[in-house]
């Protein structure tokens, strides 16, 4: 592997210098932006100064707290073109989407995201495409926090995106944290640090929350770290019953955790367009009993 400093391209998509990684496994030159870059479906590009972006005004109307539908899925960088068909088949315009390994080009042609407001963190760039996690919803977020953590053994970083969505009827906002966890490490220290960072957003949020994504829990040690940190944040894990996510190397990597919500239905849906199964969960808000 050869690492060199690449010249900054024209435009504001990259801030400062970037690393250019030439690797056969990655298939070419990969540029790593010096700071987190958040691209939105309206064409805007943001480079937050303090890692979070807060909208000037809340979107209206908010999400229906009685019917919160989530689809979480690692789409394997869209290498199989049929992933768009599967995404369209498995979701509708009301669905909250949390995609990992999402790849977005200069002009996004993902018609499956039509009628949704989406945001994508650029973990790294390869050619004219950026890869990272992507959140989408039928309403605009009122706040977003994109963050990246370096892979200790792979240089190319992993990312997570915390998005706050308004709820109708004046309820607190819903926080959705979409995580693609660090994979290549000798120990679990970097993995735990990234997960703790993601969970810290939930601990500082007073409303309902969802933590979802590809956790790369390929060992019992890693799963124990996830169990400990999610328990400390009072997060429950969604039970998929007989429709469990597809194991990879004998371990389940994809999970959904939640707080302040009720799970009404959950399933992992087998597909051939990715090596990860989409996870679909139907939530509703926990109603507080009036005295």
C-alpha positions in Angstrom: 0.0 0.0 0.0 1.3 3.4 -1.0 0.1 6.5 0.9 0.7 10.0 -0.4 -0.7 13.5 0.0 -3.1 14.2 -2.8 -3.7 17.7 -4.2 -6.9 19.3 -3.1 -9.5 19.1 -6.0 -11.3 22.1 -7.2 -14.5 23.0 -5.3 -15.4 22.8 -1.6 -16.1 19.1 -1.3 -12.7 18.4 0.2 -11.3 20.7 2.9 -7.6 20.7 3.3 -5.3 17.9 2.3 -6.5 14.3 1.8 -4.8 11.0 1.9 -4.7 9.1 -1.3 -4.5 5.3 -0.7 -3.5 3.1 -3.6 -4.6 -0.4 -2.9 -5.5 -3.3 -5.0 -8.2 -4.3 -2.5 -9.9 -0.9 -2.9 -9.5 -0.9 -6.6 -7.7 2.4 -7.1 -7.0 5.8 -5.5 -9.0 6.6 -2.4 -9.1 10.1 -1.0 -9.9 10.7 2.7 -11.2 14.3 3.4 -9.5 15.9 6.3 -12.8 16.8 7.9 -16.3 15.3 7.9 -18.3 16.4 4.8 -22.1 16.0 4.8 -23.9 16.0 1.5 -27.7 16.4 1.3 -30.3 15.5 -1.3 -31.0 19.2 -2.0 -27.4 19.5 -3.4 -26.0 21.3 -0.3 -22.6 20.3 1.1 -21.7 21.1 4.7 -18.5 20.9 6.7 -19.6 21.4 10.3 -17.3 23.3 12.6 -18.2 21.4 15.8 -19.3 18.1 14.2 -23.0 19.0 14.4 -25.4 20.9 12.2 -28.7 22.4 13.6 -31.4 23.6 11.3 -32.7 27.1 11.8 -36.3 25.9 12.1 -38.1 22.6 12.7 -39.5 20.8 9.7 -43.3 20.6 9.6 -45.2 18.3 9.8 -43.2 15.8 11.8 -43.1 12.0 11.7 -46.2 10.1 12.8 -45.2 8.8 16.3 -47.7 5.9 15.9 -46.1 4.6 12.7 -42.3 4.8 12.5 -41.0 2.4 9.9 -37.2 1.8 9.7 -35.2 0.0 7.0 -31.5 -0.5 7.9 -29.2 -2.1 5.3 -25.6 -2.4 4.3 -25.9 -2.2 0.5 -22.3 -3.3 -0.2 -21.4 -0.1 -2.0 -24.1 -0.7 -4.6 -22.0 -3.3 -6.4 -25.1 -5.2 -7.4 -27.3 -2.9 -9.4 -30.4 -4.7 -8.3 -30.1 -3.1 -4.8 -32.2 -0.2 -6.1 -35.0 -2.5 -7.0 -34.9 -4.2 -3.6 -34.8 -0.9 -1.8 -37.9 0.3 -3.7 -39.7 -3.0 -3.1 -38.9 -3.1 0.7 -39.7 0.6 1.6 -42.0 3.4 0.7 -41.9 7.2 1.0 -42.7 7.1 4.7 -39.8 4.8 5.6 -36.8 5.9 7.6 -33.7 4.6 5.8 -30.3 3.9 7.4 -27.9 2.7 4.7 -24.3 1.6 5.2 -21.7 1.5 2.5 -23.9 3.9 0.5 -22.1 5.4 -2.5 -23.2 8.8 -3.9 -21.9 10.4 -7.1 -21.7 14.1 -8.2 -25.3 13.8 -9.5 -27.2 11.3 -7.5 -29.5 9.0 -9.5 -30.9 6.9 -6.7 -34.5 7.1 -7.7 -35.4 4.9 -4.6 -34.7 8.0 -2.5 -37.3 10.1 -4.3 -39.7 12.0 -2.0 -37.2 11.7 0.9 -34.8 14.1 2.5 -31.4 12.4 2.7 -28.0 13.1 4.1 -24.7 11.3 3.4 -21.4 11.5 5.2 -18.3 11.2 3.0 -16.1 8.7 4.8 -13.9 8.5 1.8 -13.9 9.2 -2.0 -13.0 6.9 -4.8 -12.9 8.6 -8.2 -16.0 10.8 -8.4 -18.0 8.9 -5.8 -18.2 9.2 -2.0 -18.8 6.3 0.3 -20.3 6.4 3.8 -23.5 6.0 5.7 -26.7 7.6 4.5 -29.9 8.6 6.4 -33.2 9.4 4.7 -36.6 10.3 5.9 -39.9 11.8 4.7 -39.2 15.0 6.7 -36.1 17.2 7.0 -33.9 16.6 10.1 -33.6 19.4 12.6 -30.1 18.5 13.5 -27.3 16.2 12.2 -24.0 15.0 13.6 -21.7 13.3 11.1 -18.6 11.7 12.5 -15.7 9.4 11.3 -13.3 7.2 13.1 -10.1 5.9 11.5 -9.6 2.2 10.9 -6.4 1.4 12.7 -5.3 -1.2 10.1 -7.0 0.0 7.0 -6.5 3.9 6.9 -10.0 4.3 5.3 -12.3 5.5 8.0 -15.7 4.2 9.2 -18.5 6.6 9.9 -21.8 7.2 11.7 -24.5 9.8 11.3 -26.8 11.0 14.1 -30.0 12.6 12.7 -32.7 14.3 14.8 -36.2 14.1 13.2 -39.2 16.1 14.5 -42.3 14.2 15.6 -45.8 15.3 15.1 -48.1 16.4 17.9 -45.3 18.3 19.7 -43.4 15.2 20.9 -39.7 15.2 21.5 -37.6 14.5 18.4 -36.6 11.0 17.3 -32.8 10.4 17.1 -31.6 7.9 14.6 -27.9 7.0 14.8 -26.7 5.0 11.7 -23.4 3.3 12.4 -20.9 1.5 10.3 -18.5 0.1 12.9 -14.7 -0.1 12.7 -13.8 -3.5 11.4 -10.0 -4.1 11.1 -8.3 -3.9 14.5 -6.0 -6.1 16.6 -7.9 -5.3 19.8 -11.3 -3.7 20.6 -10.1 -0.3 21.9 -10.8 1.7 18.7 -14.1 -0.3 18.1 -15.3 0.6 21.6 -14.3 4.2 21.3 -16.3 4.7 18.1 -19.3 2.9 19.6 -19.1 5.0 22.8 -18.9 8.2 20.7 -22.1 7.1 18.8 -23.9 6.2 22.0 -23.0 9.5 23.7 -25.4 11.2 21.3 -28.2 9.0 22.5 -27.2 9.6 26.2 -27.5 13.4 25.7 -30.9 13.1 23.9 -34.0 13.1 26.0 -36.5 11.6 23.5 -36.8 8.3 21.7 -33.8 6.9 19.9 -32.7 4.2 17.5 -29.1 2.9 17.1 -28.8 0.8 14.0 -26.3 -0.4 11.4 -23.5 -2.8 10.6 -21.7 -3.3 14.0 -19.1 -5.7 12.6 -19.7 -7.9 15.7 -17.7 -10.8 14.2 -16.4 -11.9 17.6 -17.9 -12.6 21.0 -15.6 -10.0 22.5 -17.0 -7.3 20.2 -20.6 -8.4 20.9 -19.9 -8.1 24.6 -18.7 -4.5 24.1 -21.9 -3.7 22.3 -24.0 -5.4 24.9 -22.3 -3.5 27.7 -22.4 0.0 26.2 -26.0 -0.3 24.9 -27.2 -1.6 28.3 -25.6 1.4 30.0 -27.6 3.7 27.7 -30.8 1.7 28.4 -31.1 0.5 24.9 -32.9 -2.7 24.0 -32.0 -4.9 21.1 -34.7 -5.7 18.5 -35.5 -9.4 18.5 -36.0 -10.6 14.9 -37.4 -14.0 16.1 -37.4 -16.6 13.4 -36.4 -14.0 10.7 -32.9 -13.4 12.0 -30.3 -11.4 10.0 -27.9 -13.5 7.8 -24.8 -14.5 9.8 -21.4 -13.7 8.2 -18.6 -16.0 9.3 -21.0 -17.5 11.8 -21.8 -14.1 13.5 -24.7 -11.6 13.1 -23.2 -8.2 12.2 -26.3 -6.1 11.8 -28.4 -4.9 14.7 -31.1 -2.4 15.7 -31.3 -1.0 19.3 -33.9 1.4 20.6 -35.2 3.4 23.5 -38.6 5.0 24.2 -40.3 3.0 21.5 -42.4 -0.1 21.1 -41.5 -2.7 18.4 -44.6 -3.8 16.5 -43.0 -5.9 13.9 -39.4 -6.9 12.9 -37.9 -9.0 10.1 -34.6 -9.5 8.3 -35.4 -9.9 4.6 -33.1 -12.2 2.5 -31.8 -10.6 -0.7 -29.2 -11.4 -3.3 -28.2 -7.8 -4.0 -25.9 -7.6 -0.9 -24.1 -9.8 1.5 -26.1 -8.2 4.3 -29.9 -8.6 4.8 -32.1 -5.5 5.1 -33.6 -5.1 8.6 -37.1 -3.8 8.6 -38.7 -2.7 11.9 -42.1 -1.1 12.7 -42.0 1.1 15.8 -44.4 3.3 17.6 -43.8 5.8 20.4 -44.3 4.8 24.0 -47.2 6.8 25.2 -47.0 8.3 28.7 -50.0 7.6 30.8 -51.9 10.7 31.9 -52.7 10.9 35.7 
